[in-house]
Amino acid sequence: MGEKTQEALKLQFDKRLRLEFHGARITSDAGLLACRELDEALGLTEAAPTYLRETRGGGNVQHELVPLLRRSVYSRLAGYEDTNDAVRLARDPAIQAVVGRQALEKQAASTNTLSRFETEVLLTEENLKGGNQLNAEWVDQAMKRTRHQRIILDMDSSESPVYGEQEGATYNGHFQCVCYHPLCCSNQFGDCEGAMLRPGNVHSAERWREIPETIVKRYQRRRMRLLFRADAAFAKPEVYEYLEPRDIGYAIRLPANEVLQEHIKHLLKRPVGRPPKKPIVWYHDFQYQAGSRNRPQRVVAKVEWPQGELFPRVGFIATNLSAKAKGVVHFYNGRGTAEQWIKEGKYALNWSRLFRHRFVANQVRLQLFILAYNLGNFLRRLGLPKAVKDWSLRSLQLKLIKMGGRLVRHARRLTFQLAEVAVSRELFAVILGRIARLCLAPG
């Protein structure tokens, strides 16, 4: 294919072996083709021009907005979190295939073109807002293919450590590092409904309302039952006053205080006799009115006596749900799964790697990471069969996306010859079949 012929490398442990490198024909990311098929079925990247505006002028624009967006999103999903690998990826056949026909026939965008797209085109105020709207559209398309009777929104903050002179990065005493302090909101299926980058020294609930405002409106237009979970940082009067008039059920952890402890003092006496192997757990609920509120609210308490511990573990949850106390605790404990979603984004995609100097540029990077995360999560929950449904995003990345493949060009078609190791032909065919059904029957 016009490549320069080079001498094969030799290995000393077995002199029969030779190593040849064919960068324009061999790929290590052939599983991205399944992601692109899902993208096509849901109409994800094709929706970009509706929300993002092209700001480049002149008649010499060679790479359009949609292919550039695909390049930015798919490369992050494959583990290339910045543009440092853009030169090599521009010749990668899998990247070329998912970007579009022009990239396969010629070459994908260069490092400079991709960098200008991420640091200039997407940085306008209009496109920052459009990026959030595009993410909401992606989630909507996935939810149309998901059976559900209610939406559970989990809100939590996280840290993104930085090691340079980034705008807005400050020392956070809780995380004990210089960082940004992003805020994320996800649903019960792991889709990231929205994320916002914030300076490192803000409170965990600072500007919390900016994220759920549009999310709540979207779902309430469809008369969808909404539930909300959050940790003790969100146990604030303004949070309750936002949720209650909108008929949003909530379970929010409360920090302990003397008044709350007084309500459960009858449960804090150590049980008599030899403790069983399983923890002794008691539940209790009562009405509690904080000094900052003008009316009482229901509080559920859980008191757990583990074997071998001198003092009990006590937790309080503020709620407006009518379920039994044990049911409220069980519902709140589901928030731990939401924390796992954030960890997957941080460790599988490195979405905490926000190294650009300007704050707004790092906000764009976070948006692109969220789009890449959601695309991977859509594939996991909509495309994977039951046998591998429990794959983490990291497993999806290593076993499916990181498939070896070889591109063979024929006169009328292009064939990818795929490695059959972690993912067999039968499994890949099942995944493509499930994706094809999504295209035929939305909702």
VENJOUR-V238447 format. One record per backbone hydrogen bond with DSSP energy under -0.5 kcal/mol. NH is the residue of the N-H (numbers start at 0). CO is the residue of the C=O. Records with the same first field share a line. If there is no record, write none. Layout:
NH: CO ; CO
This chain:
8: 18
10: 16
16: 13
18: 8
21: 19
24: 21
25: 21
26: 404
29: 402
30: 400
31: 28 ; 400
32: 29
33: 30
34: 30
35: 31
36: 32
37: 33
38: 34
39: 35
40: 36
41: 37
42: 38
43: 38
46: 43
47: 44
49: 46
50: 46 ; 47
51: 47
61: 59
63: 61
67: 63
68: 64
69: 65
70: 66
71: 67
72: 68
73: 69
74: 70
75: 71
76: 72
77: 73
78: 75
79: 74
80: 78
84: 81
85: 82
88: 84
89: 85
90: 87
91: 88
95: 91
96: 92
97: 93
98: 94
99: 95
103: 99
104: 100
105: 101
107: 89
113: 109
114: 110
115: 111
116: 112
117: 113
118: 114
119: 115
120: 115
121: 116
122: 119
123: 120
127: 123
128: 124
129: 125
130: 126
131: 127
132: 128
133: 129
134: 130
135: 131
136: 132
137: 133
138: 134
139: 135
140: 136
141: 137
142: 138
143: 139
144: 140 ; 141
145: 142
150: 224
152: 150 ; 226
153: 151 ; 185
154: 228
155: 183
157: 181
159: 179
161: 177
166: 356
168: 165
169: 167 ; 178
171: 176
172: 170
175: 171
176: 171
178: 169 ; 176
179: 159
180: 197
182: 195
183: 155
184: 193
185: 153
186: 190
189: 186
192: 184 ; 190
193: 184
195: 182
199: 167
201: 198
205: 202
207: 204
209: 206
210: 207
211: 207
212: 208
213: 210
214: 210
215: 211
216: 212
217: 213
218: 214
219: 215
220: 216
221: 218
222: 219
223: 218
224: 148
226: 150
227: 248
228: 152
229: 250
233: 230
234: 231
235: 233
238: 235
239: 235
240: 236
241: 237
242: 238
243: 239
245: 241 ; 242
246: 243
247: 242
248: 225 ; 246
250: 227
251: 317
252: 229
253: 315
260: 256
261: 257
262: 258 ; 259
263: 259 ; 260
264: 261
266: 263
267: 263 ; 264
279: 304
280: 278
281: 302
283: 300
285: 298
287: 296
289: 287
292: 289
296: 287
297: 318
298: 285
299: 316
300: 283
301: 314
302: 281
303: 301 ; 312
304: 279
305: 303
308: 305
312: 303
313: 311
314: 301
315: 253
316: 299
317: 251
318: 297
319: 249
320: 249
327: 323
328: 324
329: 325
330: 326
331: 327
332: 328
333: 329 ; 330
334: 331
335: 332
336: 333
337: 333
338: 334
339: 335
340: 336
341: 337
342: 338
343: 339
344: 340
345: 341
346: 342
347: 343
348: 343 ; 344
350: 344
352: 349
353: 351
354: 352
361: 357
362: 358
363: 359
364: 360
365: 361
366: 362
367: 363
368: 364
369: 365
370: 366
371: 367
372: 368
373: 369
374: 370
375: 371
376: 372
377: 373
378: 374
379: 375
380: 376
381: 377
382: 377 ; 378
383: 378 ; 379
387: 384
388: 385
390: 387
395: 391
396: 392
397: 393
398: 394
399: 394 ; 395
400: 395
401: 396
402: 399 ; 400
404: 26
405: 416
406: 24
407: 405 ; 414
408: 406
409: 407 ; 412
414: 407
416: 405 ; 414
417: 415
418: 403
420: 418
423: 421
427: 423
428: 424
429: 425
430: 426
431: 427
432: 428
433: 429
434: 430
435: 431
436: 432
437: 433
438: 434
439: 435
440: 436
442: 143
